[in-house]
Each structure stands twice: as structure tokens, then as C-alpha cells.
Amino acid sequence: MALARARSVALVGVEGHLVEVEAHIGNGLPGFSLVGLPDAALAEARSRVRAAVANSAHDWPQRKLTVALSPATLPKAGAHFDLAIAVAVLGAAGVVSQGAVDGVVFLGELGLDGRVKAVRGALPSVLAASMAGCRRFIVPETNMGEARLVEDVEVFGVRTLRQVVSILRGEEVPDEPPYARAEVTADDDAGVLPRSDRLGALDLAEVLGQTAARRAVEVAAAGGHHLFLSGPPGAGKTMLAERMPGLLPDLPPVEALEVTAIHSVAGLLPADAPLVVRPPYCDPHHSASLPALVGGGSRIARPGAVSLAHRGILFLDEAPEFRPAVLDALRQPLEHGEVVIARSAGTARFPARFQLVLAANPCPCGRAYGKGIYCTCSSQARARYQQRLSGPIRDRIDILQLVEPVARAEMMADQRLIESTAVVADRVRKARERQADRFRGTPWTLNAHVPGYILRRRWPPDPGAMPVVEGHLSSGWITARGADRVLRIAWTLADLAGRDRPGRHDLFTALTMRLGHEPAGARAPAGGRGGRSSRVVGDDPAGSASARKAGRLDGARRSGGRGPTASRVTSLDERRERTD
């Protein structure tokens, strides 16, 4: 009887667990048993490993062979266990010594001819094993780039099983011909694939006449705020969203590893760029399913669009066309920054800290803007269309920006004042640096991520700046969550302007951005940028009767029908205490 062990890694979501592969050759009829909760792809490793060993000029044991994967209660999935199983079998057969195998982690899928193919999740696997104390790894040559992103480890890239045996024996490694990289496709729909590289050549200066919308995009990019662009077809909503990734700075090293690990699990890392340094951008089609958006799978969960957009932008164009259940599934990721997917085989967690950008037409025909004289939809059709976005999802959106058609004269005049992506991106970078300095030593880096109660206690605005927000909260025009988001936007406005803390005009502008129009019954504060800020968002900056009516209706919906006559409280904290 002979026994040998090798090590590999099992992935649950993006978390890796060290797995010990034991091979035992005993007396009995020739056979190959694989135990330890393998999935269908892993169960088929018996045929792949046997053919690979035979085609690598080694004899297959003609006795009873048992391979166990432990811990036995942990589900194992994928073909990346092939290499560890083959090494364990060769160790039990005496081809390689156990001492050479100890301390090495093996990852790789085997072809029938013995070549070692690329696998998904090499980076998170190596990272998890290194945290468990392992320092030596043998991986497919095409995965070597991402595996070497982990510090203080020794990585060997191999092409065939023959090279693996030579490394373990201490012999000269044979020169094998290179193989074309095997395409590892994602399980998700093609519409959720990140494509920030394709958008690199787009410039914000190409969007003419949308001064207020460009400003809203800049504020959203600077503070990490969620954005809702509403307007008729052809007004520039998609153009603005596609140019937003260009305003974001490169990912810090820690965040780049997080994003790369997710893309590695999904099989989306290109061989020539193993590290994702740019914020990802995902724009799934409105026909995307629930698993495609939030992640899932029949047995083993895979990351969806919300995780592929981690530390980047998730753009949902034609948002009302998505199924309501799909949109409502975004509630948890928007609040907690992660997705928890439960399956019978276990629970997987995927990071999902993204910026949500929605774009929608005002009605099915798309012409209900201004006075709506060109709209052909009935009032019931418009109401049904707008109600496809539920109240909880709307309340989680920071900025509402109306994007109206642009007149020719406005386009011509705007050409002299237009700013390029590079100019705006520089302001965004400086604003984010101010946030990073302010939140140093805390878990947060952006204004949009800081809890409201902590922001009010540790970084309050100027004295006397909050009454305009508290008044709208007391009258039911905004919710307590909305008041927190107004304060976060105000801090971003102050960071963009280089001020130490937000003032009254910042809070007024932030409230305007939150509502989508100038607050009814309120006037922009004199001085500063108050007058200009009042026109940043909305189709009625003068505060006309239509804006006041929209505000009353919005307040009535959010206060359970009481509207502006809701019971008043003296402060935001008191309102929260009464709610609790």
C-alpha cells in the first residue's frame, strides 16, 4: 500500500479554502474512486488525469486507487484540482517523493495530452493559500502573471505535466512548445462583461449643451454617489454615463487586487493584463436575468454584474425596462456593498461596492418633457412606467438629474465653455484626495460610504447650514436616508470647491440635486455659489408652480399621504430617534 498527499485550493465565491488531496493505492481490482463532494466537472477528472499521466510517459497504477479531497464537508468545484490529483497519484506510485510535494500548492486543469490549461480564480486561490502559510505554487503558465501579484510567494509557471514532474524531481525542465491560451468564458450573459477599456477614448467635451448634467456627473464621480439621469431619447444620457469612467482615478493597489480577484473568478482577465487598474464599467442589457445581475448559479455561485462592477460603475440604461424583481434585488448591495448568495451547497459572498447610474425616459414614448405637449401617453401609462422603479430603489439614489433636449443655440454657445475629461478628472482626483485625507484611519474613503450619523457627529457642516434640510425632512419631502445623502453630496461639493466644510449654499445645492428641482418655498442663499447652484439640477430652477406641485406630491408619497403637513420634529437626530 502507498499513500501521498498534495495541496490545492477550493473557492467559495472569492474566498479560498486550502484542500488536501490524498491518493491511496491499495490491493483490489483496478479502479479509481474520487470522494470529497466533487461536482460534475471535478468527478470527470478521473478520465482526464489517467489519460494525462499515460501521455506523459508514466505508468498508471493497475490497482485500486482512492483519491480523497478534505475537508470532506466542503463542496469542491472546477477542473483546477486536476494537477494536484495527478501529483498525488504519482507520489503514491513513487514517481515523485513526498518531501518534494510538501509545501507546494498545485492549480491547473489537465488536457488528455498532459498539457496544463488555464483556470479561473488563480489570484484569490494563491492569496488564500499564502495567508494559510504556503509559499510555493505551481500554476499554468498563462495564470502566472496574476499569481505573481501576491507578495512573498514563489510561483512556477508550467505548460505540461512532464515539466511539473521535472521540477519536483529537481531535474532539468524540458522545453515544451507553448500552447495557445484556452479561452475561459464567463457563465454570465455577455451584456454584463466589464468594458472600461473600450470607453477610454471618449471625452466629456463631446457632450454639448448639458452643463447641469455634466456638473451632476462630476459630483457623482467625485463622491461616489449614485446617479439617476432622466430625459427624452437623444438628450445625451448614455453619452454622459459612458464618459463617467474616464473621470475616475486609477484603483489603489488594494482595491485593484479586490477587483482582479473577482474578474479572475469570472474568467475575464486578459493574459496580457493580469491586474485590473481601471475602475470597471458594466452595462447589462435590460433583458438580463436576476442571476446575471446579482450573481448565482445552479450549485456554485458565480459573480454577477454588481460584483463585476465592484469599485466601478454599474450602468442600467432604460432602467424601467428591467424587471422590477431584478431592480429590487439591488437594495442589499447598495446598502451593504456586498452580495450574499445562498445555495444548497453553501453560501457565497461577493464584494459589490459600485456606483449605480440609471437612465430612463420620462414615459413610454419618451416625449413627456417640458409641458409634455408632444407626449402621446396617457396619464395612467406614464404613472405605470414610472412606478416600475420602486420607491426603495429611488430613495437609495443620491442625485436626480433631468436631461432635457438641447437647442442649437445652446450647443453653439457651450462650445466656448466646454471642459475636457482630463480637466474634470483632475478636479475629481483632488476632491477624492481631500476625502482620503479626511477619512484616514477609518474604513471609508469616499463621502458616499460614510454613515450619516458619523458624518454629522465627526464632520458636521457649518453651524446653521442644516435647517433647510431638516425642514424638508420634517415636512416629509425627504426621508431620513435622503437627508443623510444630502449631507454627503454637500461634502462632495465642498471638496470640489476646496472648502474645509460645507456651508448653507452647499446644503441647498445638494438638496436641489437630491430632489431634482429647487426646493419649493426655499431660496438659494445669498453669496458663494448659491445662485449658480440652484440651476445645477432640474427643469424648473426658478421654483415654478409645477416644481412646487411635484415636490408636494413627492412629499405625500414619502410620508404616507400626509404631504407637507406631516408632524414636525426639531432635528434630524430626533426624527431618527422617534423612528427607532
C-alpha positions as CSV (number, residue, x, y, z in Angstrom):
1,M,0.0,0.0,0.0
2,A,1.1,3.6,-0.8
3,L,-0.1,7.0,0.3
4,A,0.7,10.5,-0.9
5,R,-0.6,14.0,-0.4
6,A,-0.8,17.2,-2.4
7,R,-2.5,20.6,-1.9
8,S,-4.9,22.7,-3.8
9,V,-7.5,25.4,-3.1
10,A,-11.3,25.4,-3.3
11,L,-13.1,28.6,-4.0
12,V,-16.4,29.6,-2.4
13,G,-17.2,33.0,-4.0
14,V,-13.9,34.8,-3.9
15,E,-12.8,33.2,-0.6
16,G,-10.3,30.3,-0.9
17,H,-10.0,27.3,1.3
18,L,-6.9,25.1,1.4
19,V,-7.7,21.5,0.3
20,E,-5.6,18.4,0.9
21,V,-5.7,15.8,-1.9
22,E,-4.8,12.3,-0.7
23,A,-4.1,9.4,-3.0
24,H,-4.1,5.8,-1.8
25,I,-3.0,2.8,-3.8
26,G,-4.2,-0.4,-2.2
27,N,-5.0,-4.1,-3.0
28,G,-8.0,-4.9,-5.0
29,L,-9.4,-4.7,-8.5
30,P,-8.2,-1.8,-10.6
31,G,-10.4,1.2,-10.2
32,F,-10.4,4.9,-9.5
33,S,-12.7,6.4,-6.7
34,L,-12.9,10.1,-6.1
35,V,-14.6,11.3,-2.8
36,G,-15.0,14.6,-1.0
37,L,-18.1,16.3,-2.5
38,P,-16.8,16.8,-6.1
39,D,-19.1,18.5,-8.7
40,A,-19.6,17.1,-12.2
41,A,-16.5,18.8,-13.7
42,L,-14.3,17.5,-10.9
43,A,-15.8,14.0,-11.0
44,E,-14.7,13.8,-14.6
45,A,-11.1,14.4,-13.5
46,R,-10.7,10.6,-13.3
47,S,-10.6,10.3,-17.0
48,R,-8.6,13.4,-17.6
49,V,-5.9,12.6,-15.1
50,R,-5.5,9.0,-16.2
51,A,-5.0,10.0,-19.8
52,A,-2.6,12.8,-18.9
53,V,-0.4,10.6,-16.8
54,A,-0.3,7.9,-19.5
55,N,0.5,10.5,-22.2
56,S,3.3,11.9,-20.0
57,A,5.3,8.7,-20.2
58,H,4.3,7.4,-16.8
59,D,2.6,4.2,-15.9
60,W,-0.9,4.3,-14.4
61,P,-1.2,2.1,-11.2
62,Q,-3.1,-1.1,-12.1
63,R,-4.5,-1.4,-8.6
64,K,-7.3,0.1,-6.5
65,L,-6.9,3.8,-6.4
66,T,-8.8,6.1,-4.0
67,V,-8.4,9.9,-4.0
68,A,-10.0,11.9,-1.2
69,L,-10.4,15.7,-1.0
70,S,-10.5,17.1,2.5
71,P,-12.2,18.7,4.3
72,A,-14.8,16.3,3.1
73,T,-17.8,18.6,4.1
74,L,-16.6,21.4,1.8
75,P,-18.1,21.3,-1.7
76,K,-15.4,21.3,-4.4
77,A,-16.0,22.5,-7.9
78,G,-13.9,23.0,-11.0
79,A,-11.2,21.3,-13.0
80,H,-8.3,23.1,-11.3
81,F,-7.9,20.2,-8.9
82,D,-6.6,18.0,-11.8
83,L,-2.9,18.9,-11.3
84,A,-3.0,18.2,-7.6
85,I,-4.7,14.9,-8.1
86,A,-2.2,13.8,-10.7
87,V,0.7,14.8,-8.5
88,A,-0.8,12.9,-5.5
89,V,-1.2,9.8,-7.7
90,L,2.3,10.0,-9.0
91,G,3.5,10.4,-5.4
92,A,1.7,7.3,-4.3
93,A,3.2,5.4,-7.2
94,G,6.7,6.5,-6.3
95,V,7.3,8.7,-9.3
96,V,7.9,11.8,-7.1
97,S,8.9,12.0,-3.4
98,Q,6.5,13.2,-0.7
99,G,9.2,15.6,0.5
100,A,9.3,17.4,-2.8
101,V,5.5,17.8,-2.8
102,D,5.1,19.1,0.7
103,G,4.6,22.8,0.9
104,V,3.6,23.2,-2.7
105,V,0.1,24.2,-3.9
106,F,-0.9,22.9,-7.3
107,L,-3.5,24.6,-9.6
108,G,-4.3,23.6,-13.1
109,E,-6.6,21.7,-15.5
110,L,-5.1,18.8,-17.4
111,G,-5.6,18.1,-21.0
112,L,-5.6,14.5,-22.2
113,D,-2.1,15.0,-23.7
114,G,-0.7,16.2,-20.4
115,R,-0.7,19.9,-21.0
116,V,-1.7,22.2,-18.2
117,K,-4.6,24.6,-19.1
118,A,-5.5,28.0,-17.6
119,V,-8.0,28.0,-14.7
120,R,-10.3,30.6,-13.1
121,G,-9.6,32.1,-9.7
122,A,-5.8,31.7,-9.7
123,L,-5.3,35.1,-7.8
124,P,-7.8,34.5,-5.0
125,S,-6.5,30.9,-4.7
126,V,-2.9,31.9,-4.3
127,L,-3.8,34.7,-2.0
128,A,-5.8,32.4,0.3
129,A,-3.1,29.7,0.4
130,S,-0.4,32.3,1.1
131,M,-2.4,33.6,4.1
132,A,-2.5,29.9,5.3
133,G,1.3,29.8,5.2
134,C,2.0,28.3,1.8
135,R,4.8,29.9,-0.2
136,R,5.4,27.7,-3.3
137,F,2.9,27.4,-6.1
138,I,2.8,25.6,-9.5
139,V,0.2,27.1,-11.8
140,P,-0.4,27.1,-15.6
141,E,1.9,29.4,-17.4
142,T,-1.0,31.6,-18.6
143,N,-2.1,32.2,-15.0
144,M,1.4,33.0,-13.8
145,G,1.0,36.8,-14.2
146,E,-1.9,37.1,-11.8
147,A,-0.5,34.6,-9.4
148,R,2.7,36.6,-9.0
149,L,0.6,39.7,-7.9
150,V,0.7,38.1,-4.4
151,E,3.8,39.2,-2.5
152,D,6.3,36.9,-0.8
153,V,5.4,33.8,-2.8
154,E,7.4,31.7,-5.3
155,V,5.4,30.8,-8.4
156,F,6.3,28.3,-11.2
157,G,4.5,28.5,-14.5
158,V,4.3,25.2,-16.3
159,R,3.0,24.1,-19.7
160,T,2.8,20.3,-19.2
161,L,2.6,17.6,-16.5
162,R,6.1,16.5,-17.6
163,Q,7.5,19.9,-16.5
164,V,5.8,19.5,-13.2
165,V,7.5,16.1,-12.6
166,S,10.9,17.5,-13.6
167,I,10.5,20.4,-11.1
168,L,9.6,18.1,-8.3
169,R,12.5,15.7,-9.1
170,G,15.0,18.5,-9.3
171,E,15.8,17.6,-12.9
172,E,16.3,19.9,-15.9
173,V,12.9,21.1,-17.0
174,P,12.1,20.1,-20.6
175,D,11.3,22.8,-23.1
176,E,7.7,22.3,-24.2
177,P,6.1,24.2,-27.1
178,P,3.8,26.9,-25.9
179,Y,0.1,26.4,-26.2
180,A,-2.5,28.9,-27.2
181,R,-4.3,30.3,-24.2
182,A,-7.5,28.4,-23.6
183,E,-10.5,30.7,-23.6
184,V,-12.2,30.7,-20.2
185,T,-15.6,32.2,-20.8
186,A,-17.8,33.6,-18.1
187,D,-21.0,31.9,-17.1
188,D,-22.9,35.2,-17.2
189,D,-24.5,36.9,-20.1
190,A,-22.2,38.8,-22.5
191,G,-24.0,42.0,-21.6
192,V,-22.5,42.1,-18.1
193,L,-18.9,42.0,-19.1
194,P,-16.9,45.0,-17.9
195,R,-15.7,47.1,-20.8
196,S,-14.0,50.2,-19.3
197,D,-11.1,49.9,-21.8
198,R,-13.4,50.5,-24.8
199,L,-14.6,53.8,-23.2
200,G,-11.1,55.2,-22.6
201,A,-11.1,57.3,-25.8
202,L,-14.4,59.0,-25.0
203,D,-14.3,62.6,-23.9
204,L,-16.7,64.6,-21.8
205,A,-16.2,67.6,-24.2
206,E,-18.2,65.7,-26.8
207,V,-21.4,66.3,-24.8
208,L,-22.6,69.8,-25.7
209,G,-25.2,71.9,-24.1
210,Q,-25.7,69.8,-20.9
211,T,-23.9,72.0,-18.4
212,A,-26.1,70.9,-15.4
213,A,-25.9,67.2,-16.4
214,R,-22.1,67.4,-16.8
215,R,-21.9,69.0,-13.3
216,A,-24.0,66.2,-11.8
217,V,-21.8,63.6,-13.4
218,E,-18.7,65.3,-11.9
219,V,-20.2,65.5,-8.4
220,A,-21.3,61.8,-8.6
221,A,-17.8,60.8,-9.7
222,A,-16.0,62.8,-7.1
223,G,-18.0,61.5,-4.1
224,G,-19.0,58.0,-5.3
225,H,-22.7,59.0,-5.4
226,H,-25.5,57.1,-7.2
227,L,-27.0,59.0,-10.2
228,F,-30.3,58.9,-12.0
229,L,-30.5,60.5,-15.4
230,S,-34.0,61.1,-16.6
231,G,-34.8,62.6,-20.0
232,P,-36.1,62.0,-23.5
233,P,-34.3,59.9,-26.1
234,G,-31.3,61.5,-27.7
235,A,-30.7,64.0,-24.9
236,G,-27.3,62.5,-24.0
237,K,-28.0,60.3,-21.0
238,T,-26.0,57.3,-22.3
239,M,-23.2,59.6,-23.6
240,L,-22.8,61.1,-20.1
241,A,-22.8,57.7,-18.4
242,E,-20.2,56.2,-20.8
243,R,-17.9,59.1,-20.1
244,M,-18.1,58.9,-16.4
245,P,-15.4,56.1,-16.0
246,G,-12.9,58.5,-17.6
247,L,-13.4,60.9,-14.6
248,L,-12.4,58.2,-12.1
249,P,-8.8,57.8,-11.0
250,D,-6.9,54.5,-11.1
251,L,-7.6,52.0,-8.5
252,P,-5.3,51.9,-5.4
253,P,-3.3,48.7,-5.1
254,V,-5.6,47.0,-2.5
255,E,-8.7,47.8,-4.5
256,A,-7.1,46.7,-7.7
257,L,-6.4,43.3,-6.1
258,E,-10.0,43.0,-5.0
259,V,-11.3,43.8,-8.5
260,T,-8.8,41.5,-10.1
261,A,-9.8,38.6,-7.8
262,I,-13.4,38.9,-8.8
263,H,-12.6,39.1,-12.5
264,S,-10.3,36.1,-12.1
265,V,-13.1,34.0,-10.6
266,A,-15.3,35.1,-13.5
267,G,-12.6,34.1,-16.1
268,L,-12.4,37.7,-17.5
269,L,-8.7,38.5,-17.0
270,P,-6.8,39.0,-20.2
271,A,-3.4,37.2,-20.4
272,D,-1.5,40.5,-21.2
273,A,-3.1,42.5,-18.3
274,P,-3.4,40.4,-15.2
275,L,-4.0,43.3,-12.9
276,V,-7.2,45.5,-13.3
277,V,-6.1,49.1,-12.6
278,R,-9.0,51.0,-14.0
279,P,-12.5,51.1,-12.4
280,P,-14.7,48.6,-14.2
281,Y,-17.8,49.6,-16.1
282,C,-20.7,47.2,-16.7
283,D,-23.8,48.0,-18.7
284,P,-26.1,44.9,-18.8
285,H,-29.0,44.8,-21.3
286,H,-32.4,45.3,-19.8
287,S,-33.3,41.7,-20.5
288,A,-30.6,40.5,-18.1
289,S,-31.8,37.9,-15.6
290,L,-31.6,38.1,-11.8
291,P,-28.5,35.7,-11.6
292,A,-26.8,37.7,-14.4
293,L,-27.2,40.9,-12.4
294,V,-26.6,39.9,-8.8
295,G,-24.8,36.6,-9.3
296,G,-25.8,33.0,-8.9
297,G,-25.7,29.5,-10.4
298,S,-27.4,26.2,-10.1
299,R,-24.9,24.8,-7.5
300,I,-21.9,27.0,-7.2
301,A,-22.5,30.8,-7.2
302,R,-20.7,32.9,-9.8
303,P,-20.3,36.8,-9.6
304,G,-22.9,38.9,-11.4
305,A,-22.8,42.4,-12.9
306,V,-22.9,44.1,-9.4
307,S,-19.7,42.3,-8.4
308,L,-18.0,42.7,-11.8
309,A,-18.7,46.5,-11.3
310,H,-17.1,46.4,-7.8
311,R,-15.1,49.7,-7.3
312,G,-16.5,50.9,-10.6
313,I,-19.8,51.8,-12.3
314,L,-22.9,49.8,-13.0
315,F,-25.0,51.5,-15.7
316,L,-28.6,50.4,-16.2
317,D,-29.8,52.0,-19.4
318,E,-33.6,52.1,-19.9
319,A,-34.0,51.2,-16.2
320,P,-37.8,50.9,-16.2
321,E,-37.5,48.1,-18.9
322,F,-35.7,45.9,-16.4
323,R,-37.9,43.5,-14.5
324,P,-39.0,45.0,-11.1
325,A,-37.7,42.0,-9.2
326,V,-34.3,42.4,-10.8
327,L,-34.1,46.1,-9.8
328,D,-35.3,45.5,-6.3
329,A,-32.5,42.9,-5.8
330,L,-30.1,45.9,-5.8
331,R,-31.3,47.1,-2.4
332,Q,-28.9,45.0,-0.3
333,P,-25.8,45.6,-2.5
334,L,-26.5,49.4,-2.5
335,E,-26.7,49.5,1.3
336,H,-24.1,46.9,2.4
337,G,-21.6,46.8,-0.5
338,E,-21.7,43.0,-0.9
339,V,-23.9,40.2,-2.2
340,V,-24.7,37.1,-0.2
341,I,-25.9,34.2,-2.4
342,A,-27.3,31.1,-0.6
343,R,-27.3,27.8,-2.4
344,S,-27.8,24.2,-1.1
345,A,-24.1,23.6,-1.5
346,G,-23.2,26.7,0.7
347,T,-23.2,30.4,0.9
348,A,-21.0,32.7,-1.2
349,R,-20.2,36.3,-0.6
350,F,-19.1,38.7,-3.4
351,P,-18.0,42.3,-2.9
352,A,-20.4,44.7,-4.7
353,R,-19.3,48.3,-3.8
354,F,-20.3,50.0,-7.0
355,Q,-21.7,53.3,-8.3
356,L,-25.2,52.9,-9.7
357,V,-26.1,55.0,-12.7
358,L,-29.6,54.8,-14.0
359,A,-31.0,56.2,-17.2
360,A,-34.7,56.4,-18.1
361,N,-37.2,58.1,-20.4
362,P,-39.9,60.1,-18.7
363,C,-42.6,57.9,-20.3
364,P,-43.0,55.0,-22.8
365,C,-43.0,57.4,-25.8
366,G,-40.2,59.4,-24.2
367,R,-41.6,62.8,-25.0
368,A,-43.1,63.8,-21.7
369,Y,-40.7,66.7,-21.0
370,G,-41.3,70.4,-20.6
371,K,-45.0,70.9,-20.8
372,G,-45.5,67.5,-22.3
373,I,-47.5,68.7,-25.3
374,Y,-45.8,66.2,-27.6
375,C,-46.4,63.2,-25.4
376,T,-48.8,60.6,-26.7
377,C,-49.0,58.5,-23.5
378,S,-52.0,58.6,-21.2
379,S,-51.5,59.7,-17.6
380,Q,-52.1,56.1,-16.5
381,A,-49.3,54.8,-18.9
382,R,-46.9,57.4,-17.6
383,A,-47.7,56.5,-14.0
384,R,-47.2,52.8,-14.6
385,Y,-43.9,53.4,-16.4
386,Q,-42.5,55.5,-13.6
387,Q,-43.7,53.0,-10.9
388,R,-41.5,50.3,-12.4
389,L,-38.8,51.9,-10.3
390,S,-39.9,51.2,-6.8
391,G,-39.8,53.8,-4.0
392,P,-37.0,52.0,-2.0
393,I,-34.7,52.0,-5.1
394,R,-35.4,55.6,-5.8
395,D,-34.7,56.6,-2.2
396,R,-31.3,55.0,-2.5
397,I,-30.3,57.2,-5.4
398,D,-28.3,60.2,-4.4
399,I,-28.7,62.6,-7.4
400,L,-31.6,63.0,-9.7
401,Q,-30.7,64.9,-12.9
402,L,-33.1,65.9,-15.6
403,V,-31.5,65.8,-19.0
404,E,-33.6,67.8,-21.5
405,P,-33.1,68.3,-25.2
406,V,-30.5,70.9,-26.2
407,A,-31.3,73.7,-28.6
408,R,-28.8,74.6,-31.4
409,A,-28.1,78.0,-29.9
410,E,-27.2,76.4,-26.6
411,M,-24.9,73.9,-28.3
412,M,-23.1,76.6,-30.2
413,A,-22.7,78.8,-27.1
414,D,-21.5,75.9,-25.0
415,Q,-18.5,75.1,-27.3
416,R,-16.6,78.0,-25.8
417,L,-17.1,76.8,-22.2
418,I,-16.8,73.1,-22.6
419,E,-14.3,71.2,-20.5
420,S,-12.5,68.0,-21.4
421,T,-12.4,64.8,-19.5
422,A,-8.8,65.5,-18.4
423,V,-9.7,68.9,-16.8
424,V,-12.8,67.5,-14.9
425,A,-10.9,64.3,-13.9
426,D,-8.2,66.5,-12.3
427,R,-10.8,68.2,-10.1
428,V,-12.3,64.8,-9.2
429,R,-8.9,63.5,-8.3
430,K,-8.2,66.4,-6.0
431,A,-11.6,66.1,-4.4
432,R,-11.0,62.4,-3.7
433,E,-7.6,63.1,-2.2
434,R,-9.3,65.5,0.2
435,Q,-11.7,62.8,1.2
436,A,-8.9,60.2,1.6
437,D,-7.1,62.6,3.9
438,R,-10.2,63.4,6.0
439,F,-11.2,59.8,6.4
440,R,-7.6,58.5,7.0
441,G,-7.6,55.8,9.7
442,T,-11.3,54.9,9.1
443,P,-12.9,52.2,6.9
444,W,-14.1,54.8,4.4
445,T,-12.5,56.7,1.5
446,L,-15.5,58.4,-0.1
447,N,-18.3,60.6,1.1
448,A,-20.9,58.3,-0.2
449,H,-19.7,55.4,2.0
450,V,-19.7,57.3,5.4
451,P,-22.8,56.6,7.6
452,G,-24.9,59.7,8.1
453,Y,-24.8,59.7,11.9
454,I,-21.0,59.6,11.9
455,L,-20.7,62.3,9.3
456,R,-23.0,64.6,11.4
457,R,-21.1,64.0,14.7
458,R,-17.4,63.9,13.5
459,W,-17.6,66.1,10.4
460,P,-20.6,68.4,10.8
461,P,-21.3,71.3,8.3
462,D,-21.2,74.9,9.1
463,P,-23.5,76.0,12.0
464,G,-26.9,77.0,10.7
465,A,-26.5,75.1,7.4
466,M,-28.8,72.2,8.2
467,P,-32.2,73.9,8.8
468,V,-33.2,73.8,5.1
469,V,-32.6,70.0,5.1
470,E,-34.3,69.4,8.5
471,G,-37.3,71.5,7.4
472,H,-37.8,69.3,4.3
473,L,-37.3,66.2,6.5
474,S,-39.9,67.4,9.0
475,S,-42.4,68.2,6.3
476,G,-42.0,64.7,4.7
477,W,-40.4,65.9,1.4
478,I,-37.3,63.7,2.0
479,T,-36.7,60.6,4.2
480,A,-34.1,60.3,6.9
481,R,-32.0,58.3,4.4
482,G,-32.4,61.1,1.9
483,A,-31.2,63.7,4.5
484,D,-28.1,61.7,5.1
485,R,-27.4,61.6,1.3
486,V,-27.9,65.3,1.0
487,L,-25.2,65.8,3.6
488,R,-22.9,63.5,1.8
489,I,-23.4,65.4,-1.5
490,A,-22.8,68.7,0.3
491,W,-19.4,67.4,1.5
492,T,-18.6,66.4,-2.1
493,L,-19.5,69.9,-3.3
494,A,-17.3,71.4,-0.6
495,D,-14.4,69.1,-1.6
496,L,-14.7,70.1,-5.3
497,A,-14.6,73.8,-4.3
498,G,-11.7,73.3,-1.8
499,R,-13.6,74.3,1.3
500,D,-13.0,72.8,4.7
501,R,-16.7,72.1,5.4
502,P,-20.0,72.6,3.6
503,G,-22.0,75.7,4.1
504,R,-25.6,76.7,3.6
505,H,-25.2,77.1,-0.2
506,D,-23.6,73.6,-0.4
507,L,-26.6,72.1,1.5
508,F,-29.1,74.0,-0.7
509,T,-27.4,72.8,-3.9
510,A,-27.2,69.2,-2.5
511,L,-30.9,69.3,-1.6
512,T,-31.6,70.5,-5.1
513,M,-29.6,67.7,-6.6
514,R,-31.4,65.2,-4.4
515,L,-34.9,66.4,-5.3
516,G,-34.2,67.1,-9.0
517,H,-35.6,70.6,-8.7
518,E,-35.1,73.6,-6.5
519,P,-36.8,73.1,-3.1
520,A,-40.3,74.7,-3.0
521,G,-40.6,77.5,-0.6
522,A,-36.8,77.9,-0.2
523,R,-34.5,80.5,-1.7
524,A,-30.9,80.0,-2.6
525,P,-28.6,81.5,0.0
526,A,-27.0,84.8,-1.0
527,G,-23.3,84.8,-1.7
528,G,-21.0,81.9,-2.6
529,R,-22.2,79.8,-5.4
530,G,-25.8,79.7,-4.3
531,G,-27.3,81.3,-7.3
532,R,-25.4,79.1,-9.7
533,S,-26.0,76.0,-7.7
534,S,-29.8,76.5,-7.8
535,R,-29.6,75.9,-11.5
536,V,-27.4,72.8,-11.4
537,V,-30.3,70.3,-11.4
538,G,-33.9,70.5,-12.5
539,D,-36.1,71.6,-15.3
540,D,-37.6,74.5,-13.3
541,P,-34.8,76.3,-11.5
542,A,-37.0,79.3,-10.8
543,G,-39.2,77.2,-8.5
544,S,-42.4,77.4,-10.5
545,A,-45.8,76.0,-9.6
546,S,-45.0,72.8,-11.4
547,A,-41.9,72.2,-9.3
548,R,-43.8,73.0,-6.1
549,K,-46.6,70.6,-7.1
550,A,-44.1,67.9,-7.9
551,G,-42.5,68.5,-4.5
552,R,-45.8,68.2,-2.7
553,L,-46.7,65.0,-4.5
554,D,-43.3,63.5,-3.7
555,G,-43.6,64.5,-0.1
556,A,-47.1,63.0,0.1
557,R,-45.8,59.7,-1.3
558,R,-42.8,59.5,1.1
559,S,-44.8,60.5,4.2
560,G,-47.7,58.0,3.8
561,G,-50.1,60.6,2.3
562,R,-49.6,63.4,4.9
563,G,-47.5,65.5,2.5
564,P,-46.0,68.8,3.9
565,T,-48.4,68.6,6.9
566,A,-46.5,65.7,8.4
567,S,-45.7,66.1,12.1
568,R,-42.7,68.2,12.6
569,V,-39.6,67.5,14.6
570,T,-36.8,69.7,15.7
571,S,-33.8,67.9,14.2
572,L,-32.6,65.0,12.1
573,D,-31.4,63.1,15.1
574,E,-34.7,63.5,16.9
575,R,-36.5,62.2,13.8
576,R,-34.3,59.1,13.8
577,E,-34.9,58.5,17.5
578,R,-38.6,58.7,17.0
579,T,-38.4,56.3,14.1
580,D,-36.4,53.8,16.1
